[in-house]
Amino acid sequence: MRFLPREESFFDDFEKHAAKTVEGCRAFLEMAESATDCGAVSARVKAIESECDHITHGVVARLHRTFITPIDRNDIFRLISKMDDVMDFVEAAAQNLVVYDIHEPTTELAGLARTLMHGAERVLEALSGMRNLKNPELILEKCVEINRLENEADEQLRTAIAKLFKEAKDPIFVIKWKEIYELVETATDRCEDVANIIEGVVLENS
């Protein structure tokens, strides 16, 4: 069997994927704040999600070809899979805004989208430090912040749903918005999943 070198390009792909996710979350925030030209922005989000899928498939394929990996291969698979989930949920939420023909955004959606974008940005910052682990404390700080943002999104979701049931009269309106809110909050959950994996890798390797 031919021994392969430690494959460092996994880190390149992690960072590319995370940067694309930030781009996608920023585009979704644009939709959430203005709901103008949702079709075009949703198409952009879909294109970004497809790029993330392509990166994910490349990582998984390389994982099967690489004998010696820079971190545990199961961690690599779990990390890229959870990262990919983030854009899957963002894309689903963007599509629903179009399918449900929503033209008037809510402050609650904008708040959730902004929290999600901040979480995605912190994920990118944490991943950028994993290549050499020279500053594990800083990476762990980013992970703690991602966890805080997920808790913030939980509270935002509870507030948004409570307002829906209190103020909305149309049950279809409630169903549509509850689904969209939950998709965005779930994307934030996946950011926390990514942070938990990063934290485990840092603690095991630093």
C-alpha positions as CSV (number, residue, x, y, z in Angstrom):
1,M,0.0,0.0,0.0
2,R,1.3,3.4,-0.9
3,F,1.4,5.9,2.0
4,L,-0.1,9.2,1.1
5,P,1.1,12.5,2.7
6,R,-0.9,14.3,5.3
7,E,-3.6,16.0,3.2
8,E,-3.6,19.7,4.1
9,S,-6.1,20.8,1.4
10,F,-9.0,19.7,3.7
11,F,-8.4,23.0,5.5
12,D,-8.6,24.9,2.3
13,D,-12.0,23.4,1.6
14,F,-13.3,24.0,5.1
15,E,-12.4,27.7,4.7
16,K,-13.8,27.9,1.2
17,H,-17.1,26.3,2.3
18,A,-17.3,28.5,5.4
19,A,-16.7,31.6,3.3
20,K,-19.4,30.6,0.8
21,T,-21.8,30.0,3.7
22,V,-21.2,33.5,5.0
23,E,-21.9,34.8,1.5
24,G,-25.1,32.8,1.4
25,C,-26.2,34.0,4.9
26,R,-25.5,37.6,3.9
27,A,-27.7,37.2,0.8
28,F,-30.5,35.7,2.9
29,L,-30.2,38.6,5.3
30,E,-30.8,40.9,2.3
31,M,-34.0,39.0,1.6
32,A,-35.1,39.0,5.2
33,E,-34.6,42.7,5.6
34,S,-36.2,44.0,2.4
35,A,-38.0,41.1,0.6
36,T,-37.4,42.9,-2.6
37,D,-36.4,40.9,-5.7
38,C,-36.6,37.7,-3.7
39,G,-36.5,35.5,-6.8
40,A,-33.1,36.8,-7.9
41,V,-31.6,36.7,-4.4
42,S,-33.0,33.2,-3.8
43,A,-31.4,32.0,-7.1
44,R,-28.1,33.4,-5.8
45,V,-28.6,31.6,-2.5
46,K,-29.3,28.4,-4.4
47,A,-26.2,28.8,-6.5
48,I,-24.1,29.3,-3.4
49,E,-25.7,26.2,-1.8
50,S,-24.7,24.2,-4.9
51,E,-21.1,25.4,-4.7
52,C,-21.1,24.3,-1.0
53,D,-22.4,20.9,-2.1
54,H,-19.6,20.6,-4.7
55,I,-17.0,21.4,-2.0
56,T,-18.6,18.8,0.4
57,H,-18.6,16.1,-2.3
58,G,-15.0,16.8,-3.0
59,V,-14.0,16.5,0.6
60,V,-15.8,13.2,1.0
61,A,-14.2,11.8,-2.1
62,R,-10.7,12.9,-1.1
63,L,-11.3,11.4,2.4
64,H,-11.8,8.0,0.8
65,R,-8.5,8.4,-1.1
66,T,-6.3,9.8,1.7
67,F,-4.5,7.4,4.1
68,I,-3.1,10.0,6.5
69,T,-5.4,12.9,7.4
70,P,-4.5,16.1,9.3
71,I,-7.2,15.4,11.9
72,D,-9.4,12.3,12.6
73,R,-11.2,11.3,9.4
74,N,-14.5,10.9,11.2
75,D,-14.1,14.5,12.5
76,I,-13.5,15.6,8.9
77,F,-16.6,13.9,7.7
78,R,-18.8,15.1,10.5
79,L,-17.4,18.7,10.2
80,I,-18.1,19.1,6.5
81,S,-21.5,17.4,6.7
82,K,-22.7,19.8,9.5
83,M,-21.2,22.7,7.6
84,D,-23.2,21.7,4.5
85,D,-26.4,21.5,6.5
86,V,-26.2,25.2,7.3
87,M,-26.6,26.2,3.7
88,D,-29.2,23.5,3.1
89,F,-31.5,25.1,5.7
90,V,-30.7,28.7,4.5
91,E,-31.6,27.7,0.9
92,A,-34.8,26.1,2.1
93,A,-35.8,29.2,4.0
94,A,-35.0,31.4,0.9
95,Q,-37.0,29.1,-1.3
96,N,-40.0,29.3,1.0
97,L,-40.0,33.1,0.9
98,V,-40.4,32.8,-2.8
99,V,-42.8,29.9,-2.9
100,Y,-45.1,31.6,-0.2
101,D,-44.9,34.8,-2.2
102,I,-43.8,36.9,0.8
103,H,-43.1,40.5,0.1
104,E,-43.3,42.0,3.6
105,P,-40.5,40.9,5.8
106,T,-40.8,40.9,9.6
107,T,-38.4,42.3,12.1
108,E,-38.3,38.8,13.7
109,L,-37.0,37.2,10.5
110,A,-34.4,39.9,10.0
111,G,-33.2,39.4,13.6
112,L,-32.9,35.6,13.1
113,A,-31.1,36.1,9.8
114,R,-28.7,38.5,11.4
115,T,-27.9,36.2,14.2
116,L,-27.3,33.4,11.7
117,M,-25.0,35.5,9.7
118,H,-22.9,36.4,12.8
119,G,-22.8,32.6,13.6
120,A,-21.5,31.8,10.1
121,E,-18.9,34.5,10.4
122,R,-17.6,33.1,13.7
123,V,-17.5,29.6,12.2
124,L,-15.3,30.9,9.4
125,E,-13.0,32.6,11.9
126,A,-12.8,29.5,14.0
127,L,-12.0,27.3,11.0
128,S,-9.3,29.7,9.8
129,G,-7.3,29.0,13.0
130,M,-7.5,25.2,12.7
131,R,-4.8,24.8,10.2
132,N,-1.9,25.1,12.7
133,L,-3.7,25.4,16.0
134,K,-1.2,28.1,17.1
135,N,-3.9,29.9,19.1
136,P,-6.4,27.3,20.4
137,E,-7.8,29.8,23.0
138,L,-8.9,32.1,20.3
139,I,-10.6,29.3,18.4
140,L,-12.4,28.2,21.5
141,E,-13.6,31.7,22.2
142,K,-15.2,31.7,18.7
143,C,-16.9,28.4,19.6
144,V,-18.3,29.9,22.8
145,E,-19.6,32.9,20.8
146,I,-21.3,30.6,18.3
147,N,-23.0,28.8,21.2
148,R,-24.1,32.1,22.6
149,L,-25.6,33.1,19.2
150,E,-27.5,29.8,19.0
151,N,-29.0,30.5,22.4
152,E,-29.9,34.0,21.2
153,A,-31.6,32.5,18.1
154,D,-33.5,30.1,20.4
155,E,-34.9,33.1,22.2
156,Q,-35.6,35.0,19.0
157,L,-37.6,32.0,17.7
158,R,-39.7,31.7,20.8
159,T,-40.5,35.4,20.7
160,A,-41.3,35.2,17.0
161,I,-43.7,32.2,17.4
162,A,-45.4,33.7,20.4
163,K,-46.1,36.9,18.5
164,L,-47.4,34.8,15.6
165,F,-49.9,33.0,17.7
166,K,-50.9,36.1,19.6
167,E,-51.4,38.5,16.7
168,A,-52.0,36.6,13.4
169,K,-55.5,35.7,12.5
170,D,-54.9,33.6,9.4
171,P,-53.7,30.0,10.3
172,I,-52.0,29.7,6.9
173,F,-50.0,32.8,7.6
174,V,-49.0,31.3,10.9
175,I,-47.9,28.0,9.3
176,K,-45.9,29.8,6.6
177,W,-44.0,32.0,9.0
178,K,-43.5,29.4,11.7
179,E,-41.8,27.1,9.1
180,I,-39.5,29.9,7.8
181,Y,-38.5,31.0,11.3
182,E,-37.7,27.4,12.3
183,L,-35.6,26.8,9.2
184,V,-33.4,29.8,10.0
185,E,-33.1,28.8,13.6
186,T,-32.2,25.3,12.6
187,A,-29.4,26.7,10.4
188,T,-28.1,28.4,13.6
189,D,-28.3,25.1,15.4
190,R,-26.1,23.6,12.8
191,C,-23.5,26.3,13.3
192,E,-23.4,25.3,16.9
193,D,-22.9,21.6,15.8
194,V,-20.0,22.8,13.8
195,A,-18.6,24.7,16.7
196,N,-18.9,21.6,19.0
197,I,-16.9,19.5,16.5
198,I,-14.2,22.2,16.2
199,E,-14.0,22.5,20.0
200,G,-13.5,18.7,20.2
201,V,-10.8,18.7,17.6
202,V,-9.0,21.6,19.2
203,L,-9.0,20.0,22.7
204,E,-7.8,16.7,21.3
205,N,-4.9,18.2,19.2
206,S,-3.6,21.2,21.2
